[in-house]
Amino acid sequence: MFWYTFARWDLPEELDVASAGLVKVLGDRLRWEPKAACTALAEFYGRTPA
């Protein structure tokens, strides 16, 4: 399995919901939190997300 996008730093928060990024970029653009896809990918590879 290959995932090509970690985060979409260029999108406003309301559009990031629909992006292919594995994490949600938070309002200050310096922090992020895992999306459901991040958790699913981590479980697939047997790890927990940061």
C-alpha positions, 0 to 999 in steps of 0.5 A: 500500500502506498499513500502519497499525501501526508498533509495539505498545508495549502488548504483552509481547514474546511477544505482539508476534510476532503483532501487525501492527506492522512492528517488534519492541519490545525488552525495555526498551520504548525500542528496536525492531528491524525485523520481516520485514514491515518489510523487505518493505515497505521493498523494495516502496518501494525503501528499506532499513529503518533 
